[in-house]
Amino acid sequence: MINIGPGSLHVDLHLIQSYPYSNVNRDRQGAPKSARYGGVMRARTSSQNGKRHTRRAVEKATGIRAVRTRGVPQEVAERLTARGWQPELALAAGQMLILAAGVKGLGIADSQGTNALLFLPESALDELADLADTHHGDITQAVFDIEAEAAKKTTRTKADADLDAAADAEEEPAVGEGSLLAKYAAKIVPKAAVLTILQSKNASVAAFGRMLANEAGSTVDGAVQMAHGLSTHAASTQLDYFTAVDDVLEEAGTERGAGHMGDQRYTSATFYRYTSVNVTELLGNLDADTDTAQAVLAEFVRAFVTTVLPAKASGTAPFTVPHLTYVAVRSDRPVSLVGAYETPVPDSTEGYLPRSLHRLNDHARAHHRFLGTGGLVTHAHSGLTDEAFDALGDRLDGLDDLIARISDTVAKELS
């Protein structure tokens, strides 16, 4: 259960960021993502995209890495092979570990990996390999027995084969609970030992959360909540027709024109981006490790503000930083200010930034008036403008000052 309400501590971050002609987050057709809000279409950046790039930046800064992958069996096999296991046996061992967990619906796909993404501390892969190592002999014998049992099967009638084929077509995963591999895995690999590893967490899992269907012990309510970024104004997709010249043909003079031509879609927009970190939840997920919680929080703030969403970066170089960053530490609940832009900022020869900034300030003031400021522990802002905004707390010089303000405030609240 996520703690939201009196007695919980939250850090809210609000960014106003202008992106040039770019496509930092694509939909399945390759066009910039969009959403309808306030009666008009807006440019959008998805929270999933923002979370991933922010998470990877936090992991790099802290050195605490988690992996989200379907390739756990292969990763375990790679480690076992390095320890001298035969490759086929090592892969079977990695798959048996997954099946030994006995999680309903979790199995091995045709790709030989799991049929669902798992999110684990990177160290869990080594722990799984260690567990396989302790059962090396039993796993070797089991794989031998499975191969022998399969070889004993007699040729069946075509009707039997057709029935099995129909059943296989409906099964997901390809190798699951009823398979020979699962049957032997349950006999030789301790279920509790595997589940303990699958349930393990580190700072990255604690911050961003995890859910594994049918295995409640693995679920971690993430401390980070992140909204989809929305343009503060109406925004449309723009079409770019492009050509690529064939250098050899051009230099030879034998042919004129393009060696390739096509079109791509872009947009340009000023975005409101918002995220909130539930410090109380983060601390609980980290078993009250205050130092780690503080380190993760500081690096998360830095990453959210500075991380570049890199899609199509080589052709657009959208390397902007937020024009304004507003942070608020609250002791009551998170508060998004996206409502400032429900009525879209109108077109203007001055651009969208000036009105977007003042809309945020006005909307924050309205929240302070309505909710009161009792739950507002501290708030401050900084950015590329020299202008100070009275409803956004103290104006600080830069990002380092904002992070220091948050860290000092949170430390006092937790002491």
C-alpha positions in Angstrom: 0.0 0.0 0.0 1.5 3.4 -1.1 1.5 5.9 1.7 -0.3 9.1 0.6 -1.6 11.4 3.3 -0.6 13.0 6.6 2.5 11.4 8.1 4.1 10.7 4.7 6.8 12.8 3.1 6.8 13.6 -0.6 9.2 15.5 -3.0 7.4 17.0 -6.0 9.3 18.1 -9.1 7.8 20.3 -11.8 9.6 21.2 -15.0 8.9 23.6 -17.8 11.0 22.5 -20.7 11.0 23.6 -24.4 12.0 21.0 -27.0 12.9 22.0 -30.6 11.9 20.3 -33.7 12.4 16.7 -32.5 10.8 13.3 -31.8 12.0 12.4 -28.4 9.3 9.7 -27.8 7.7 7.8 -30.7 4.5 5.8 -31.0 4.3 2.5 -32.8 4.0 4.3 -36.2 7.2 6.3 -35.5 5.3 9.6 -34.9 5.7 11.8 -31.8 3.4 10.6 -29.1 0.4 12.8 -28.4 -2.6 13.1 -26.1 -5.9 15.0 -26.0 -6.2 17.3 -23.0 -8.3 20.4 -22.5 -10.0 19.8 -25.8 -6.9 20.0 -28.0 -4.2 17.6 -29.1 -0.9 17.9 -27.1 2.6 16.6 -27.7 3.3 13.9 -25.1 6.3 12.1 -23.6 5.3 8.9 -21.9 6.0 8.2 -18.2 7.4 4.8 -19.2 10.1 6.4 -21.3 10.9 9.0 -18.7 11.2 6.4 -16.0 13.5 4.2 -17.9 16.0 6.9 -18.8 15.8 8.4 -15.4 16.3 5.0 -13.7 19.3 4.2 -15.9 20.9 7.5 -15.0 20.3 7.0 -11.3 21.8 3.5 -11.5 24.9 4.8 -13.2 25.3 7.6 -10.6 24.8 5.3 -7.6 26.4 2.1 -9.0 23.3 0.2 -7.8 21.9 -1.6 -10.9 18.8 -3.6 -11.5 17.9 -5.4 -14.8 14.5 -5.7 -16.4 14.7 -8.7 -18.7 13.2 -11.9 -20.1 16.8 -13.2 -20.4 17.4 -14.4 -16.8 17.9 -18.1 -17.8 20.5 -17.0 -20.5 22.2 -14.6 -18.1 22.5 -17.4 -15.5 23.7 -19.8 -18.1 26.4 -17.3 -19.2 27.7 -17.2 -15.6 27.6 -21.0 -15.3 29.4 -21.5 -18.6 32.2 -19.2 -17.3 32.5 -21.5 -14.3 33.0 -24.6 -16.6 29.4 -25.8 -17.2 28.5 -27.2 -20.6 26.4 -24.5 -22.4 23.3 -26.7 -23.0 23.4 -27.9 -19.3 23.9 -24.3 -18.1 20.8 -23.1 -20.0 18.7 -25.9 -18.7 19.8 -25.0 -15.2 18.8 -21.4 -15.7 15.4 -22.5 -16.9 14.9 -25.0 -14.1 15.6 -22.3 -11.5 12.7 -20.2 -13.0 10.4 -23.2 -13.1 11.3 -24.2 -9.5 9.8 -21.0 -8.2 6.4 -22.5 -9.0 4.9 -19.1 -9.9 1.6 -19.7 -11.8 1.9 -18.5 -15.4 5.7 -17.9 -15.2 7.6 -20.2 -17.6 10.0 -20.5 -20.5 9.1 -19.0 -23.9 10.2 -20.2 -27.3 13.1 -17.7 -27.1 14.4 -19.8 -24.2 14.0 -16.9 -21.8 11.1 -16.2 -19.5 7.7 -15.5 -20.9 7.5 -12.3 -18.8 9.9 -9.5 -17.9 11.5 -9.9 -14.5 13.0 -6.9 -12.6 15.8 -8.0 -10.3 18.9 -6.6 -8.7 21.9 -7.4 -11.0 23.4 -9.3 -8.0 20.4 -11.7 -8.2 21.8 -13.2 -11.4 25.0 -14.2 -9.6 22.9 -15.6 -6.6 20.9 -17.7 -9.0 24.1 -19.0 -10.6 25.4 -19.8 -7.1 22.2 -21.7 -6.3 22.6 -23.8 -9.5 26.2 -24.5 -8.6 25.1 -26.1 -5.3 22.9 -28.5 -7.2 25.2 -29.2 -10.1 25.1 -33.0 -9.8 21.3 -33.2 -9.4 20.7 -30.8 -12.3 23.1 -32.8 -14.5 21.3 -36.1 -13.6 17.9 -34.5 -14.1 18.7 -33.3 -17.6 20.0 -36.8 -18.5 16.8 -38.3 -17.1 14.6 -35.9 -19.1 16.4 -36.7 -22.3 16.1 -40.5 -21.6 12.4 -40.2 -20.8 11.8 -38.2 -23.9 13.6 -40.8 -26.0 11.4 -43.6 -24.6 8.2 -42.1 -25.9 6.7 -44.3 -28.6 5.4 -42.9 -31.9 1.8 -41.8 -31.4 -1.2 -41.8 -33.8 -1.7 -38.7 -36.0 -4.9 -37.9 -34.0 -2.9 -37.8 -30.8 -0.3 -35.6 -32.4 -2.9 -33.2 -33.7 -4.5 -32.9 -30.3 -1.1 -32.1 -28.7 -0.4 -29.6 -31.4 -3.7 -27.8 -30.7 -3.0 -27.8 -27.0 0.6 -26.4 -27.6 -0.8 -23.6 -29.7 -3.0 -22.5 -26.7 -0.3 -22.8 -24.1 1.6 -19.9 -22.8 4.4 -20.2 -21.9 6.0 -22.8 -24.2 7.5 -24.6 -21.2 5.5 -24.3 -18.1 4.3 -25.9 -14.9 3.3 -29.2 -16.5 6.6 -29.8 -18.3 9.2 -32.5 -17.6 11.7 -29.7 -16.9 9.3 -28.2 -14.2 8.6 -31.6 -12.7 12.3 -32.3 -12.2 13.1 -28.7 -11.1 10.5 -29.0 -8.3 12.2 -32.1 -7.0 15.8 -30.9 -6.9 15.8 -27.0 -6.5 14.4 -25.6 -3.3 11.4 -23.4 -4.2 12.0 -21.1 -1.2 15.6 -20.4 -2.2 14.5 -19.3 -5.7 11.7 -17.2 -4.4 14.0 -15.5 -1.9 16.2 -14.4 -4.8 13.2 -13.3 -7.0 11.9 -11.3 -4.1 15.2 -9.5 -3.4 15.4 -5.8 -4.0 17.9 -3.0 -4.1 17.7 0.8 -4.3 16.6 0.8 -8.0 13.7 -1.7 -7.3 12.8 0.2 -4.2 12.5 3.5 -6.1 10.8 2.3 -9.3 8.8 -0.7 -8.0 8.0 -4.2 -9.3 5.1 -6.5 -9.9 5.1 -10.2 -10.7 1.7 -11.6 -11.4 0.7 -14.4 -9.0 3.7 -13.8 -6.7 2.7 -11.2 -4.1 6.0 -11.5 -2.3 7.8 -10.0 -5.2 5.6 -6.9 -5.5 7.2 -3.6 -4.5 5.2 -0.4 -4.6 7.5 2.0 -6.3 8.3 5.3 -4.5 8.5 7.1 -7.8 5.3 8.3 -9.5 5.8 10.0 -12.8 3.2 11.7 -15.1 3.2 11.7 -18.8 4.8 15.0 -20.0 2.3 17.2 -21.9 2.8 20.3 -24.0 1.4 23.4 -22.3 -0.3 24.3 -25.6 -1.9 22.7 -28.6 0.7 20.9 -30.7 0.6 19.1 -34.0 2.8 16.6 -35.8 5.0 18.1 -38.6 6.1 16.1 -41.6 9.7 16.2 -42.8 10.4 14.9 -46.4 14.0 14.0 -46.7 16.5 12.6 -49.3 19.9 10.9 -49.0 22.3 11.4 -51.8 24.4 8.5 -53.2 28.0 9.9 -53.0 29.5 7.5 -55.5 26.8 8.1 -58.2 27.0 11.8 -57.6 30.8 11.9 -58.0 30.7 9.7 -61.1 28.1 12.0 -62.6 26.2 9.0 -64.0 23.0 9.6 -62.2 21.3 12.5 -60.5 18.9 12.5 -57.6 18.6 10.7 -54.3 19.8 7.3 -53.4 17.0 7.2 -50.8 14.0 9.3 -49.9 11.3 9.2 -47.3 9.5 11.1 -44.7 9.6 11.4 -40.9 7.4 13.0 -38.3 8.4 15.6 -35.7 7.0 18.1 -33.3 8.2 21.1 -31.3 6.7 22.0 -28.0 7.0 23.4 -24.5 6.3 20.6 -22.0 5.1 20.5 -18.4 6.7 17.5 -16.8 5.9 16.3 -13.3 7.1 13.5 -10.9 6.8 12.8 -7.2 9.0 10.7 -4.9 7.3 9.2 -1.9 10.2 9.5 0.6 8.3 7.5 3.2 7.7 4.6 0.8 11.3 4.7 -0.4 12.6 4.5 3.1 10.3 1.6 3.9 11.4 -0.2 0.8 15.0 0.2 1.8 14.4 -1.1 5.3 15.0 2.3 6.9 18.4 2.8 5.2 18.4 6.6 5.4 21.8 7.1 3.7 20.8 5.1 0.6 17.4 6.7 0.4 19.0 10.2 0.5 21.6 9.2 -2.2 18.9 7.8 -4.5 16.6 10.8 -3.9 19.4 13.3 -4.8 20.4 11.4 -7.9 16.8 11.0 -9.0 16.2 14.7 -8.8 19.4 15.4 -10.8 18.5 12.7 -13.4 14.9 13.9 -13.9 16.1 17.4 -14.6 19.1 16.6 -16.8 18.4 13.3 -18.5 18.0 13.6 -22.3 15.3 11.6 -24.0 17.4 10.3 -26.8 15.1 9.2 -29.6 16.2 10.6 -33.0 18.9 12.6 -31.2 21.4 12.3 -34.1 19.2 14.2 -36.4 17.6 16.7 -34.1 20.0 17.2 -31.1 17.2 18.1 -28.7 19.7 18.7 -25.8 17.8 21.3 -23.9 17.5 21.7 -20.1 14.4 22.9 -18.3 13.7 26.6 -18.4 12.2 26.3 -14.9 12.5 23.6 -12.2 10.2 23.9 -9.2 10.6 21.6 -6.2 8.3 21.2 -3.2 8.7 19.0 -0.1 5.3 18.1 1.3 4.2 16.4 4.4 0.6 15.8 3.3 0.3 14.5 -0.3 1.7 15.0 -3.8 0.3 17.9 -5.8 0.5 18.1 -9.6 0.1 21.5 -11.2 -0.8 20.2 -14.7 -4.2 21.9 -14.3 -2.5 25.2 -15.1 -2.5 24.1 -18.7 -6.0 22.5 -19.1 -6.8 25.7 -21.0 -4.0 25.6 -23.6 -1.5 28.5 -23.7 -2.3 30.4 -26.9 0.0 31.0 -29.8 2.1 34.1 -29.5 5.1 35.7 -31.2 6.8 35.6 -27.8 6.6 31.8 -27.8 5.0 29.6 -25.2 7.6 29.8 -22.4 6.7 33.2 -20.8 3.0 32.3 -20.3 3.8 28.8 -19.3 6.0 30.0 -16.5 3.5 32.5 -15.2 0.6 30.0 -15.5 2.6 27.6 -13.2 3.2 30.4 -10.7 -0.5 31.4 -10.7 -1.7 27.9 -10.4 0.7 27.2 -7.5 -0.6 30.3 -5.7 -4.2 29.0 -6.2 -3.2 25.7 -4.6 -1.6 27.4 -1.6 -4.7 29.5 -1.1 -7.1 26.6 -1.3 -5.1 23.9 0.5 -3.2 26.1 2.8 0.6 25.8 3.3 0.6 23.6 6.4 1.7 20.6 4.4 4.4 22.5 2.4 7.6 21.9 4.3 9.7 23.9 1.9 9.7 24.9 -1.8 12.0 26.6 -4.2 12.7 27.1 -7.8 15.6 27.8 -10.2 16.3 27.7 -13.9 17.4 29.7 -17.0 15.4 32.8 -16.2 16.5 35.5 -13.8 12.8 36.1 -12.9 11.7 35.1 -9.4 8.2 33.6 -9.0 6.6 34.5 -5.7 4.4 31.4 -5.4 7.2 29.0 -6.1 9.2 29.6 -3.0 12.8 30.8 -2.8 14.7 31.5 -6.0 18.0 29.5 -5.9 20.9 29.8 -8.2 21.1 26.3 -9.7 20.4 22.6 -9.6 23.0 21.9 -6.9 21.3 24.4 -4.6 17.9 22.8 -5.2 19.2 19.3 -4.5 20.9 20.6 -1.3 17.7 22.3 -0.2 15.8 19.0 -0.7 18.4 16.9 1.0 18.7 19.1 4.0 15.0 19.4 4.5 14.4 15.6 4.1 17.2 14.9 6.6 15.6 17.2 9.2 12.2 15.6 8.6 13.6 12.1 9.0 15.7 12.8 12.1 
